[in-house]
Amino acid sequence: MTREFTGWHMLGLMVGGFGIIIAVNLTLAWQAIATFPGVEARNSYEVSQSFQADRAAQDALHWDVSAAIGDGELIVTILDDRGTPVEAEVTRAILGRATNTSQDTTPAFTWNGTSMVAPVAMHEGYWNLRLELIAPDGTKFRRRFPLTAK
Protein backbone atom coordinates (compact mmCIF):
# COMPACT_ATOMS: atom_id res chain seq x y z
CA MET A 1 0.00 0.00 0.00
CA THR A 2 1.39 3.37 -1.00
CA ARG A 3 0.64 6.56 0.84
CA GLU A 4 -0.16 9.83 -0.81
CA PHE A 5 2.58 12.50 -0.70
CA THR A 6 0.94 15.54 0.84
CA GLY A 7 1.86 19.08 1.63
CA TRP A 8 2.66 18.05 5.21
CA HIS A 9 5.27 15.60 3.91
CA MET A 10 6.82 18.35 1.81
CA LEU A 11 6.78 20.73 4.78
CA GLY A 12 8.51 18.07 6.90
CA LEU A 13 11.22 17.57 4.25
CA MET A 14 11.79 21.32 3.90
CA VAL A 15 11.94 21.96 7.67
CA GLY A 16 14.22 18.94 8.18
CA GLY A 17 16.56 19.88 5.31
CA PHE A 18 16.85 23.53 6.23
CA GLY A 19 17.07 22.59 9.91
CA ILE A 20 20.18 20.52 9.17
CA ILE A 21 21.73 23.35 7.14
CA ILE A 22 21.03 25.92 9.88
CA ALA A 23 22.35 23.59 12.60
CA VAL A 24 25.60 22.99 10.69
CA ASN A 25 26.05 26.73 10.02
CA LEU A 26 25.45 27.62 13.68
CA THR A 27 27.90 24.91 14.81
CA LEU A 28 30.62 26.12 12.43
CA ALA A 29 30.05 29.76 13.37
CA TRP A 30 30.24 28.94 17.08
CA GLN A 31 33.47 26.95 16.55
CA ALA A 32 35.00 29.83 14.59
CA ILE A 33 34.19 32.35 17.30
CA ALA A 34 35.20 30.06 20.18
CA THR A 35 38.66 29.35 18.73
CA PHE A 36 39.45 32.89 17.52
CA PRO A 37 42.56 34.04 19.41
CA GLY A 38 41.54 37.68 19.63
CA VAL A 39 42.52 41.01 18.22
CA GLU A 40 46.01 42.13 17.30
CA ALA A 41 45.48 45.66 18.59
CA ARG A 42 42.91 47.13 20.95
CA ASN A 43 42.53 50.29 18.89
CA SER A 44 43.64 49.95 15.28
CA TYR A 45 43.24 53.68 14.68
CA GLU A 46 45.87 54.53 17.32
CA VAL A 47 48.23 51.90 15.94
CA SER A 48 47.79 53.27 12.42
CA GLN A 49 48.90 56.75 13.52
CA SER A 50 52.48 55.61 14.14
CA PHE A 51 52.65 52.74 11.63
CA GLN A 52 54.68 54.55 8.94
CA ALA A 53 57.17 55.97 11.47
CA ASP A 54 57.55 52.58 13.20
CA ARG A 55 58.12 50.81 9.88
CA ALA A 56 60.66 53.42 8.77
CA ALA A 57 62.56 53.02 12.06
CA GLN A 58 62.59 49.22 11.64
CA ASP A 59 63.75 49.52 8.02
CA ALA A 60 66.54 51.92 9.09
CA LEU A 61 68.02 49.14 11.22
CA HIS A 62 68.78 47.18 8.00
CA TRP A 63 68.28 43.91 9.85
CA ASP A 64 67.88 40.55 8.18
CA VAL A 65 65.84 38.59 10.73
CA SER A 66 64.98 34.92 10.32
CA ALA A 67 63.36 32.29 12.51
CA ALA A 68 63.64 28.53 12.14
CA ILE A 69 62.83 25.35 14.02
CA GLY A 70 65.30 22.52 14.27
CA ASP A 71 65.94 19.64 16.67
CA GLY A 72 63.58 20.97 19.33
CA GLU A 73 65.02 24.47 19.20
CA LEU A 74 63.63 27.76 17.99
CA ILE A 75 66.44 29.78 16.41
CA VAL A 76 66.13 33.50 15.70
CA THR A 77 69.03 35.03 13.79
CA ILE A 78 69.48 38.78 13.36
CA LEU A 79 72.11 40.07 10.95
CA ASP A 80 72.89 43.72 10.28
CA ASP A 81 73.68 45.14 6.83
CA ARG A 82 77.32 43.93 7.13
CA GLY A 83 76.25 40.37 8.01
CA THR A 84 77.27 40.71 11.65
CA PRO A 85 75.04 38.97 14.23
CA VAL A 86 73.06 41.38 16.41
CA GLU A 87 72.01 40.68 20.00
CA ALA A 88 68.71 42.40 20.72
CA GLU A 89 66.59 42.52 23.86
CA VAL A 90 63.45 40.36 23.59
CA THR A 91 60.54 42.28 25.09
CA ARG A 92 57.83 39.87 23.98
CA ALA A 93 57.82 36.51 22.22
CA ILE A 94 54.80 34.27 21.72
CA LEU A 95 54.96 30.99 19.87
CA GLY A 96 51.55 29.59 19.03
CA ARG A 97 49.07 28.41 16.49
CA ALA A 98 47.54 30.90 14.11
CA THR A 99 43.94 30.14 15.08
CA ASN A 100 44.03 29.01 18.71
CA THR A 101 45.73 30.38 21.82
CA SER A 102 45.52 27.20 23.90
CA GLN A 103 49.02 26.09 22.84
CA ASP A 104 50.72 29.50 23.09
CA THR A 105 54.09 29.46 24.83
CA THR A 106 56.69 32.07 25.69
CA PRO A 107 60.11 30.89 24.51
CA ALA A 108 63.02 31.55 26.88
CA PHE A 109 65.71 32.81 24.50
CA THR A 110 69.41 32.68 25.26
CA TRP A 111 72.18 34.24 23.18
CA ASN A 112 74.71 31.73 21.82
CA GLY A 113 77.01 34.27 20.16
CA THR A 114 75.36 34.20 16.74
CA SER A 115 71.64 33.62 17.36
CA MET A 116 68.96 33.63 19.99
CA VAL A 117 67.99 30.05 20.82
CA ALA A 118 65.08 28.66 22.86
CA PRO A 119 64.08 25.06 23.53
CA VAL A 120 60.55 24.34 22.29
CA ALA A 121 58.22 21.36 22.20
CA MET A 122 55.99 21.70 19.15
CA HIS A 123 53.55 19.37 17.46
CA GLU A 124 53.44 19.06 13.70
CA GLY A 125 51.72 21.88 11.85
CA TYR A 126 51.62 25.60 11.18
CA TRP A 127 52.85 27.95 13.94
CA ASN A 128 53.49 31.68 14.34
CA LEU A 129 56.23 33.41 16.28
CA ARG A 130 55.17 36.92 17.27
CA LEU A 131 58.37 38.67 18.25
CA GLU A 132 59.03 42.11 19.69
CA LEU A 133 62.62 43.26 20.14
CA ILE A 134 64.49 46.38 21.15
CA ALA A 135 67.65 47.20 19.19
CA PRO A 136 70.79 48.33 21.01
CA ASP A 137 69.94 51.92 19.94
CA GLY A 138 66.42 51.64 21.50
CA THR A 139 64.45 51.12 18.28
CA LYS A 140 61.46 48.80 18.63
CA PHE A 141 61.24 45.91 16.18
CA ARG A 142 58.09 43.81 15.70
CA ARG A 143 57.50 40.96 13.33
CA ARG A 144 55.48 37.77 12.95
CA PHE A 145 57.21 34.72 11.53
CA PRO A 146 55.24 31.79 10.07
CA LEU A 147 56.87 28.47 10.99
CA THR A 148 56.12 24.89 9.99
CA ALA A 149 56.95 22.05 12.37
CA LYS A 150 57.37 18.59 10.88
N, C-alpha and C positions, 0 to 999 in steps of 0.2 A: 504494500500500500504506500503510495506516495502522497506527501503532504503538499499543500499549495504554498508557494512562496509569496508571503504577504509583505505589506509595508512594514510591519513590526519586525520581520526578519531582516529586511534591509536596514532599518533603523539600528537594530542590534549589531549588524556587521559594521555599519558606519561608526557607531559609538565605540565599539571594540577596537576597530582599526585606528581611529584617531586617538583613542585612549592610550594605545600602545605607543604611538608616535609622541604624544605629549609627555608620557611617563619617561620615555628614553631621553627626550630633550631636557626635561627638568633634571633628570639624574646627571646628564653630562654637564649641564650648566652648574649644578651644585658642586660637582667634582672640580670643575674649572675654578670656581670661586674659592673653594675650600683649600686648594693646593697652591693658589697664587701667593708668591712670597711677599708681595707688598710693593710699595712705591720706591722708586730710586731717590726721589727728592720730595720733601714735604711741600715745598712751594716752588714749582718749576719756573715761575716768573722771576723770583729772586735769583735762582741759579742762572737763568738766562742773562741777567744783567752783567755778570762778570765772566761769562763763558768765553768770549773772544779774548779778553785779557789773560785769563787762565791758560787758554790754549797757546797763546803767543809765548807766555812765560815757559810753558812746558817745551814748546818747540825750540826756544832759545837755549835750552840745556843741551840740545843735540845728542840726546841719549838714544841708544839702540837697546831697548829692553825686550827680553824674551823670557818666557816661562816654559818649563818642560817637566814632565814626570818620568822618572826612571828608577827602577829598583827600590820602590817604596820611598822615594825622596822627591820633593818638589824643589826644583832648582830655578831660581830667578837670577838672570845675568843682566847686568847693566854695564854698557860700554859707552864711553864718551866718544866724541868725534875723532879722537886719535886712536881709538881701540883699547884704551886703558880701562880696566875694571873700576867701577865706582861703587863705594860703599855708602848707601843712603839709609836714613832712619825710617823704619817701617812704623807708620802711625796707625795703620789699619790694614788687616789682611783677612779676607774671608774666602774660604774654599768651600764651594757647595754646588749643588745642582742648579740648573737654570730655572726650574719650575717648582722647586720645593725646598723649604728651609730646614726640614727636619734633619738633614745630614750635614748642615753647615758646620764647619770647624774653623778654628783660628790657628793657622800654622805658626809654630815657634821657630822663626828664622834665626840662623847663626851664620856669621860671615866666615868663609873658609879661605879668604885671600883673593878669590876671583869671582865668587858668586855667593848669593844668599841661599842657604839650604835648610829645608825643614823636613823632618820625617812625617810621612802621611800614610794613612791606610784608606785606600779608595777602592770602591767596587768598579767594575767595568761600566763604561758609559761616558756621557758628555758631562763635563764639569766646567765651572767658571771660577777663576781667581779674580776677586775684586781687590785691587791693591792700591793703597795710598802711601806715598813716600814723601819725605822731605829731603831735598838735595842739601849738600853741605853749605850752599849759599842761602838756604832758607826757602827756596822755591818749592811749592807744593806740586806733586806729580800724582795723577790719578789715571788708572787704566784698568780695563777688564780684559782678561786673557781667557779665551776658550781653550779648554784642554780635553783630551780624549784619553781615558784610561782603558787599557786592554788587559 
